[in-house]
Amino acid sequence: MENNIRYVEESTKLRDGACGLAWRCVDMAKLFLSGHHPAFELVGGGRKAHQLQLPNPPAK
């Protein structure tokens, strides 16, 4: 566990990824606040938010 914490704290890739994510969130918030975005539907994320789409079974 301590090694995992140390790895996360010292990882430049994770830090850069988190920084990029934070900037994308800020940019998206600015876009929403500006009101200059097309109408869209927000959908819930995660596997529990959507019904599983199974292909049609083969005809017998």
Residue, then its C-alpha position, 0 to 999 in steps of 0.5 A: m500500500e505504501n508503495n502504491i501511494r509513493y508511486v502515485e505521488e511521484s508519477t509524472k504521467l499521472r500528474d500530467g494526466a490529472c492536470g490535463l483533466a483539470w484543464r479540460c474541466v475548466d474549459m468545459a465549465k467556461l463553455f457551459l457558462s458562456g452559453h455558446h454550445p449546441a443543445f445536447e442531452l446529458v447521459g448518465g455514465g457507468r454500466k448501471a446507467h444503461q441497459l445492456q445491448l445484446p445482438n439479436p440471437p440467430a434465427k433457428 
